[in-house]
Amino acid sequence: MGAMSLWHWVIVLVVVLLVFGAGKLPNVMGDMAKGVKAFKKGMRDDDAPADDPKLTETKPGADAPR
């Protein structure tokens, strides 16, 4: 009961086709792939050390207008 059989996948595919339509499905998958790539790039960039001076800590009020 816990495993996904072939019939489960067929039903899921039919529901997805009904919701998105056959024409929009490539666009939806392309957008999802772009989102995954952006997420992975963000995670990879997050691990890099912050050498950017804009990202370093400043004194409170140092940039406040006078």
Summary of the structure (lengths in Angstrom):
residues: 66
radius of gyration: 22.8
end to end distance: 68.1
largest distance: 68.6
contacts: 91
relative contact order: 0.06
helix: 68%
strand: 0%
